[in-house]
Amino acid sequence: MNINSELLKKERLKRGWTQQHLADIVGLSSRTIQRIESKGVTSMDTASALCAVLEISREDLLEGEKEIKEVKFNIPMLMFLLFIAGLLLGVFTTIVFILSFYNLS
């Protein structure tokens, strides 16, 4: 999961902690803290532990939770697909009607 690594580093430095000190408190290796701060990727358990130790909310630390994905529609393509679907439905309905008409006579 992606986290806000800048916030993590800022909170660590605000307390005057080294990466090793934070790692010792959380129960991780200093290399893991280095990786998290450089790449911004960690597990949910580690993110929760970091939030508890740094006394910050998980929503603040997690980058993806605040983002609202905007869905963009390609209106002309959507209209074209709806037109084709309507056309196919019309053709199918006509064929069914003709076949049922001839089968009843």
C-alpha positions as CSV (number, residue, x, y, z in Angstrom):
1,M,0.0,0.0,0.0
2,N,1.2,3.5,-0.7
3,I,1.7,5.9,2.2
4,N,2.7,9.6,2.4
5,S,6.4,9.0,3.0
6,E,7.0,12.8,3.4
7,L,4.6,12.9,6.3
8,L,6.3,9.9,7.9
9,K,9.7,11.5,7.6
10,K,8.4,14.9,8.9
11,E,6.7,13.3,11.9
12,R,9.9,11.3,12.7
13,L,12.1,14.3,12.4
14,K,9.7,16.4,14.4
15,R,10.3,14.1,17.3
16,G,14.1,14.1,16.7
17,W,14.2,10.4,16.0
18,T,16.6,8.7,13.7
19,Q,15.4,6.0,11.3
20,Q,17.0,3.4,13.6
21,H,15.2,4.8,16.7
22,L,11.8,4.6,14.9
23,A,12.6,1.1,13.7
24,D,13.4,0.0,17.2
25,I,10.2,1.4,18.6
26,V,8.1,-0.2,15.8
27,G,10.0,-3.4,15.8
28,L,11.3,-3.2,12.3
29,S,14.8,-3.0,10.7
30,S,16.2,0.4,9.9
31,R,16.5,-0.8,6.3
32,T,12.7,-1.2,6.3
33,I,12.2,2.4,7.5
34,Q,14.6,3.6,4.8
35,R,12.7,1.7,2.2
36,I,9.3,3.0,3.4
37,E,10.6,6.6,3.5
38,S,12.2,6.4,0.0
39,K,9.5,4.4,-1.8
40,G,6.4,5.1,0.2
41,V,5.2,1.5,0.1
42,T,4.5,-0.8,3.1
43,S,2.0,-3.3,4.4
44,M,-1.2,-2.5,6.3
45,D,0.2,-3.9,9.5
46,T,3.3,-1.8,9.3
47,A,1.3,1.4,8.4
48,S,-0.9,0.8,11.5
49,A,2.1,0.3,13.7
50,L,3.7,3.5,12.4
51,C,0.5,5.4,13.0
52,A,0.3,4.2,16.6
53,V,3.8,5.1,17.4
54,L,3.7,8.5,15.7
55,E,0.2,9.2,17.0
56,I,-1.2,10.1,13.6
57,S,-4.3,8.9,11.9
58,R,-4.1,6.2,9.3
59,E,-6.1,8.4,6.8
60,D,-3.4,11.0,7.1
61,L,-0.6,8.5,6.4
62,L,-2.3,6.6,3.6
63,E,-2.2,8.5,0.3
64,G,-4.8,6.5,-1.6
65,E,-7.6,6.9,0.9
66,K,-7.9,10.6,0.4
67,E,-8.0,10.5,-3.3
68,I,-11.3,10.4,-5.0
69,K,-11.0,8.7,-8.4
70,E,-12.7,10.8,-11.1
71,V,-14.4,8.7,-13.7
72,K,-14.2,10.2,-17.1
73,F,-16.6,9.2,-19.8
74,N,-15.9,9.5,-23.4
75,I,-19.4,10.8,-24.3
76,P,-19.1,10.3,-28.1
77,M,-18.0,6.7,-27.6
78,L,-20.7,6.1,-25.1
79,M,-23.4,7.5,-27.4
80,F,-22.0,5.3,-30.3
81,L,-22.1,2.2,-28.1
82,L,-25.7,2.9,-27.0
83,F,-26.7,3.5,-30.6
84,I,-25.2,0.1,-31.6
85,A,-26.9,-1.6,-28.7
86,G,-30.2,-0.1,-29.6
87,L,-29.7,-1.1,-33.2
88,L,-28.9,-4.7,-32.3
89,L,-31.8,-4.9,-29.9
90,G,-34.1,-3.6,-32.7
91,V,-32.8,-6.1,-35.2
92,F,-33.1,-9.0,-32.7
93,T,-36.7,-7.9,-31.8
94,T,-37.7,-7.7,-35.4
95,I,-36.2,-11.2,-36.2
96,V,-38.0,-12.7,-33.2
97,F,-41.3,-11.1,-34.3
98,I,-41.0,-12.3,-37.9
99,L,-40.1,-15.8,-36.8
100,S,-43.0,-16.0,-34.3
101,F,-45.4,-14.6,-37.0
102,Y,-44.5,-17.3,-39.5
103,N,-44.5,-20.1,-36.9
104,L,-48.1,-19.2,-35.8
105,S,-49.6,-19.1,-39.3
